[in-house]
Amino acid sequence: MLEDKFSIRYTPKFVEDLNEIVDYITYKLHNPDSATNFVKRIEDAILGRLNCSLAFEPFQTSRKRRYPYYRIYVGNFTIYYVVIENIMEVRRVLYSGRDSNKVIK
């Protein structure tokens, strides 16, 4: 069986989300080691999903989308991505307590 090979693309909004979280952990919580660990966990989770990006249930929303969103859970955070041809496009990382239907547009 042939494996699908995906590449990763990060949207500017994902990078902005991640930077805000890291800044909060580093500067508000005064815990730069936790911030570094958090980034590593996010990176590992995304890379771990890379070759099986479509093997999970899509995120159910009431909004019609050209590309369905998929989720990866990392602690109290959720990573949202879509698959466009052979690209896993990572779009957001949000605190899991937020109403994602209101945030993801």
JOFENHU-V797168 format. One record per helix or strand of 3 or more residues. SS is the DSSP state (alpha for helix, beta for strand). FROM is the first residue (numbers start at 1). LEN is the number of residues. If there is no record, write none. Layout:
ss: [SS/SS]
from: [FROM/FROM]
len: [LEN/LEN]
This chain:
ss: [beta/alpha/alpha/beta/beta/beta/alpha]
from: [7/12/32/70/77/87/100]
len: [4/17/21/5/8/9/4]
